[in-house]
């Protein structure tokens, strides 16, 4: 019976390792799909839309810099 118990233990450990490998494969497949989707979105992006979004972002950034500069010049003593 000792060898049968050892065999059962070995089969249980092999089954556990197989389950972990299957989980890792599933996780890798999910990540691969996500990366491929992101890659295709980057490759197929519309250059005019990207340029428009970049210009819009630059304008927003310039506004933030302008407001920050204006706020840095404000003083409470100017209003008292």
C-alpha positions in Angstrom: 0.0 0.0 0.0 3.0 2.3 0.5 3.7 2.4 -3.1 0.1 3.1 -4.0 -0.1 6.0 -1.5 3.2 7.3 -3.0 1.7 7.1 -6.5 -1.5 8.8 -5.4 0.6 11.6 -3.8 2.7 12.0 -6.9 -0.4 12.1 -9.1 -2.0 14.7 -6.9 1.2 16.9 -7.1 1.3 16.5 -10.9 -2.4 17.5 -11.1 -1.7 20.6 -9.0 1.2 21.6 -11.2 -0.9 21.0 -14.3 -3.6 23.2 -12.9 -1.0 26.0 -12.2 0.4 25.6 -15.7 -3.2 25.9 -17.2 -3.8 29.0 -15.1 -0.6 30.6 -16.3 -1.4 29.7 -19.9 -4.8 31.3 -19.6 -3.3 34.4 -18.0 -0.7 34.6 -20.7 -3.4 34.3 -23.4 -5.4 37.1 -21.8 -2.4 39.3 -21.7 -1.4 38.5 -25.2 -4.9 39.4 -26.4 -4.8 42.7 -24.5 -1.4 43.6 -25.9 -2.4 42.7 -29.4 -5.6 44.8 -29.1 -3.6 47.8 -27.8 -1.0 47.4 -30.5 -3.6 47.4 -33.2 -5.3 50.4 -31.8 -2.0 52.3 -31.8 -1.1 51.2 -35.3 -4.5 52.0 -36.8 -5.0 55.4 -35.1 -6.0 58.2 -37.4 -3.1 60.6 -37.7 -5.4 63.7 -38.1 -7.3 62.7 -35.0 -4.1 62.2 -33.1 -2.8 65.6 -34.3 -6.0 67.2 -33.2 -5.9 65.6 -29.7 -2.2 66.7 -29.4 -3.1 70.3 -30.3 -6.0 70.2 -27.8 -3.7 68.9 -25.1 -1.0 71.5 -25.8 -3.7 74.2 -25.5 -4.9 72.9 -22.2 -1.3 72.7 -20.9 -0.6 76.3 -22.0 -3.7 77.3 -20.1 -2.6 75.5 -17.0 0.8 77.2 -17.2 -0.8 80.6 -17.7 -3.1 80.1 -14.7 -0.2 78.9 -12.6 1.8 81.9 -13.4 -1.1 84.2 -12.7 -1.8 82.5 -9.4 1.8 82.8 -8.3 1.6 86.6 -8.7 -1.5 86.8 -6.5 -1.1 88.1 -3.0 -3.6 88.4 -0.1 -2.2 91.8 0.6 -3.4 93.0 -2.8 -7.0 92.5 -1.6 -6.8 93.8 2.0 
